[in-house]
Each structure stands twice: as C-alpha cells, then as structure tokens.
C-alpha cells in the first residue's frame, strides 16, 4: 500500500515538474530590412540589451544556429553576429566604426491561425 502511494506521488510530482519546466525559445529565422535586423522566435524570449561605444549587444534566453552578416545603418556598414553564449543564451552583437545606438522591440506575429 505504501509503495503504491509512493509511486503515485512520484508520478504526480513528475507531471507537475513537466508542466512548470521552462523551455527556452528557439530562433527561427533572421531577416534584413533597411536599417533593421529582424529576428523571429517561436515564442517570446527573455531579453537583456547593452550598448557600448561602437557596439550594440542583446542577450536572448533562446537557442539557435550561429549566423553573421553586414547591415547598413544610416547608410554606414555595420557587422552583426548571432552566436550561442552558454547553453541557453544567444548573443546578438552589432559592431560599427561609428557610434551605434540601438533599440529592440518585440511584437507578437499573427500566425496562419489568426
């Protein structure tokens, strides 16, 4: 009888653990637009942004593939790079020869369902 209660308690604990488990977001794709770099995630990640002289960096609680490229910001070239920075963090860095000021905004996409 006690073994049965212990097994039921263990199973209920495992189910509650699965429900409360946080799964990191996943970077789906990256798009280049005039003066913008658009990152698409499967769900909203936690974000932390930092600005340095000549650089802009954003950390996302997410995972995804490494990528890099060049973007024109105000008519001047800037290099960008996305890479894994830890097990569940992505780091986006944008570097330019001139002082960069960046900002980030999030917007929920209306998928095919609505």
N, C-alpha and C positions, 0 to 999 in steps of 0.2 A: 504494500500500500504506500509506504513512504517513498519507495523507488519510483512508483508511478507519479506521485505528486512532484518529485524532484524533476522527472523528465518533462512533465507538463510545464513546470516553472521555467525550466531551461528553454523550452520551445517558445514560450510566451516572451521571455527575455530576448531571444534571438530575433523574433518578429518585430519587437519594439525597436531593437537596435537597427534593423534594416530600414525601418520607417524613418528614423531620425538621422540616418547616415547622410552626410553631405557629400555629394558627388561633384567634383569640380566641373566648371563649364568647359566646353570644347570650342576652339577656334575653327570655324567652318571655312571661311574664305577671307581674302583681303582684296579690296578694290581701290584703285587710284582714281581720284577725281581732281579737278582743278583746285589746288591749294588744300586738298584733303586726302587723308588716308582713312579708309572706312574698313573696320574690322567687324566681321559677322560672327557672333557666337550662338550656340544652340540655346543658351539661357544667360541671363544677366550675371556677369562675374563681379566679384568684389574688386574695386579699383583703387589704386593709390598713384597719384601723379606728382612728379617733381620737375622743377625747371632749374637748369643750370645755365651758366653763361655759354651760349652757343649750342645748347643741347636741351632736349625735352625727353623725359623718360616716364613711362607708365607701366606699372606692375598690375597684372591681372591674375586673379586666382583662377587659373584655367590651364589647360594643356593644349598643345597643337604643334604643328610642324614649324621648323625654322624657315625663315624667309627673309629676303632683303631686296633693296632696290633704291631707286632715286626718284625724288619728287620735287617739283618746282613749287616753292613757297614764295609768293610775292615776286615771281619772276626769277628767283635765285635758286640754284640747286641745293637740295638737302638730301642726305643719305639716311635711309631708315633700315632698321633691322628688328626682326622679331626672333627671340630665342628662348629656350627653356632656361629658367633661372631657379633651379630647385625642382623638387618632384612635382609640385602642383602650382607652379608660378610661371607665367610668361612675362618677359620683359620686352617692351617696345621702346626702342631708342631712336631718336631723330637728331642728327647732328648736321650743323651747317657752319660755314665760315663766318657768317654774320650772326648777330644775337637772335635767338629764336624765342618766341613766346608762343606757347601752345595752350590749347584747352581741349577738353574732351567732353563729349555729351553722349548720353545713352538714349536710345529710342527703341521702343518695342516695335518689331516688324509685324505687319499683318500678314500672316501666312496664308496658304491656299484655303484654309478652313474658315477664315473670317477676317 
